[in-house]
Amino acid sequence: MSEGGKLLIFSAPSGSGKTTIVRHLLEQPELNLAFSVSATSRTRRGKEKNGEHYYFISITEFKQHIKNDDFLEWEEVYRDNFYGTLKSEVERLWAEGKNVIFDIDVAGGLRIKKKFPKETLAVFVKPPSVDELKIRLKKRSTESDDKINMRIAKASVELATAPQFDAVIKNYDLDIALNEAHKLVADFVGVSLNPQEEE
């Protein structure tokens, strides 16, 4: 893979608020960010759009991409539920002169960091508690209780990986978390924020 801009990884257990943080950062023009859309073999949920939320591909296609070494990282998150980052997606965004931001699984985030240690800032978003996480996931009403319990069990394992990341943001108060993320990313991509933006 040819090298380009910076890579900003945001990883966290489901329901920690990483997607909200990533969306906020994408709205800051001075950071020059573009979102890396992951590929997945899972079915679409609700109003999800192909190419915007994920590239939805079949399990067969996904496995073919693995064989062809097309992924920067991939993982079978749950049985027959694959997620991965296509190399072509990152190269496309780098070709546009962008810094690439990821909203990605913990294991995937650490794999990218390992491959591009200098170009990558890996940030772990920590929820207030596992109980709070459960409340947030139930409020979404997108998954069965069994699925939520699977995510909670996985969250406990994921929380243990936080020390392997470059930075940890504790999402107890969203505004504080957003400011902290903004400052971290600005420092990493070499943009100075004016004092008002840091408030």
C-alpha positions in Angstrom: 0.0 0.0 0.0 1.2 3.5 -0.9 1.4 5.8 2.1 -0.6 9.0 2.4 -2.2 11.0 5.2 -2.8 10.2 8.8 -5.0 7.4 10.1 -7.3 8.1 13.1 -8.7 5.1 14.8 -11.7 5.3 17.2 -12.5 2.0 18.9 -14.8 1.1 21.7 -17.3 -1.4 22.9 -20.7 -1.0 21.2 -22.7 1.9 22.8 -19.7 3.8 24.1 -20.4 6.8 21.8 -17.5 6.4 19.4 -19.8 6.9 16.3 -21.1 10.2 17.7 -17.5 11.4 18.3 -16.4 10.4 14.8 -19.4 12.2 13.2 -18.5 15.3 15.2 -14.9 15.2 14.0 -15.9 14.7 10.4 -17.8 18.1 10.7 -14.6 20.0 11.5 -13.2 21.1 8.1 -9.7 22.1 9.4 -9.0 18.4 10.3 -9.4 17.4 6.6 -11.0 14.0 7.5 -12.7 11.4 5.4 -14.5 8.4 6.8 -13.3 4.9 6.0 -16.4 2.8 5.2 -16.0 -0.8 6.4 -17.1 -3.9 4.5 -19.4 -6.3 6.3 -21.2 -9.6 5.6 -24.0 -8.8 8.0 -27.4 -7.7 6.7 -28.5 -4.1 6.7 -30.3 -2.6 9.7 -33.0 0.0 9.4 -32.1 2.9 7.1 -28.5 1.8 6.5 -27.2 2.6 3.0 -24.6 0.6 1.0 -21.4 2.6 0.5 -22.4 5.1 3.2 -22.7 3.1 6.4 -21.0 -0.1 5.2 -20.2 -1.9 2.0 -22.6 -4.8 2.4 -21.2 -7.9 0.7 -22.0 -11.6 0.9 -20.1 -14.0 3.1 -18.7 -15.7 -0.1 -17.5 -12.3 -1.4 -16.0 -11.4 1.9 -14.0 -14.7 2.0 -12.8 -14.1 -1.5 -11.5 -10.7 -0.5 -9.6 -12.4 2.4 -8.1 -14.9 -0.1 -7.0 -12.0 -2.3 -5.4 -10.1 0.6 -7.7 -7.1 -0.1 -8.1 -6.2 3.5 -6.0 -4.0 5.7 -7.6 -5.8 8.6 -10.7 -8.0 9.0 -12.4 -10.0 11.7 -15.2 -12.5 12.3 -16.8 -10.5 15.0 -19.6 -12.9 15.6 -20.2 -16.2 13.8 -20.5 -15.6 10.0 -20.5 -11.9 10.8 -17.4 -10.4 9.2 -16.2 -6.9 9.2 -13.1 -5.5 7.5 -11.3 -2.5 6.0 -10.6 -2.7 2.3 -7.1 -1.4 1.3 -8.7 0.2 -1.8 -10.9 2.3 0.5 -8.0 3.8 2.4 -6.0 4.3 -0.8 -8.9 6.1 -2.4 -9.2 8.5 0.5 -5.4 9.1 0.7 -5.4 9.8 -3.1 -8.0 12.6 -2.3 -5.4 14.0 0.1 -7.5 13.2 3.2 -6.7 12.0 6.7 -8.7 8.8 7.2 -10.9 8.3 10.3 -12.2 4.9 11.4 -15.0 3.9 13.6 -13.8 0.3 14.1 -13.7 -2.8 16.3 -11.0 -2.8 19.0 -9.1 -5.7 17.4 -9.2 -4.2 13.9 -8.0 -0.8 15.3 -5.0 -2.4 16.9 -4.1 -4.3 13.8 -4.1 -1.1 11.7 -2.0 0.6 14.4 0.5 -2.2 14.2 0.8 -2.0 10.4 1.1 1.9 10.3 2.6 2.8 13.7 3.8 6.3 12.8 0.8 7.3 10.7 -1.8 6.1 13.2 -3.4 7.7 16.3 -5.5 4.9 18.0 -8.1 6.3 20.5 -10.1 4.1 22.8 -13.5 5.5 23.9 -14.5 4.3 27.4 -18.1 4.2 28.6 -19.0 5.3 32.1 -19.6 1.7 33.1 -20.8 -1.7 31.7 -24.2 -1.1 33.3 -24.5 2.3 31.4 -23.5 0.5 28.3 -26.3 -2.0 28.7 -28.8 0.8 29.2 -27.6 2.6 26.0 -27.8 -0.6 23.9 -31.3 -1.4 25.2 -32.4 2.2 24.3 -31.3 1.6 20.7 -34.0 -1.1 20.3 -32.2 -2.5 17.3 -31.2 -5.9 18.7 -32.5 -8.8 20.7 -31.6 -9.3 24.4 -29.4 -12.2 23.4 -27.4 -10.0 21.0 -27.1 -7.3 23.7 -25.8 -9.8 26.2 -23.2 -11.0 23.7 -22.1 -7.3 23.2 -21.9 -6.8 26.9 -19.7 -9.9 27.4 -17.5 -8.7 24.5 -17.3 -5.2 26.0 -15.7 -6.6 29.2 -12.9 -8.2 27.1 -12.6 -5.0 24.9 -12.2 -2.7 28.0 -9.1 -4.7 29.0 -7.4 -3.6 25.7 -7.6 0.1 26.5 -4.0 0.4 27.7 -2.8 -0.7 24.2 -4.2 2.5 22.6 -2.4 5.8 22.3 -5.1 7.7 24.1 -8.3 6.9 26.1 -11.3 9.2 26.2 -13.7 8.6 29.0 -17.2 9.4 27.6 -18.9 10.4 30.9 -19.9 13.8 29.5 -20.3 14.0 25.7 -19.3 17.7 25.3 -16.1 17.1 27.2 -15.4 13.9 25.2 -16.0 15.7 21.9 -13.6 18.5 22.9 -11.0 16.1 24.0 -11.2 14.1 20.8 -11.1 17.3 18.7 -7.9 18.5 20.4 -6.2 15.0 20.2 -6.9 14.7 16.5 -5.9 18.4 15.8 -2.6 17.9 17.6 -1.9 14.6 15.7 -2.7 16.0 12.2 -0.7 19.2 13.0 -3.6 21.7 13.1 -3.6 24.4 15.8 -7.0 25.2 17.2 -7.9 28.7 18.2 -8.7 29.1 21.9 -12.5 29.3 21.3 -12.5 25.8 19.7 -10.7 24.3 22.7 -13.3 25.6 25.2 
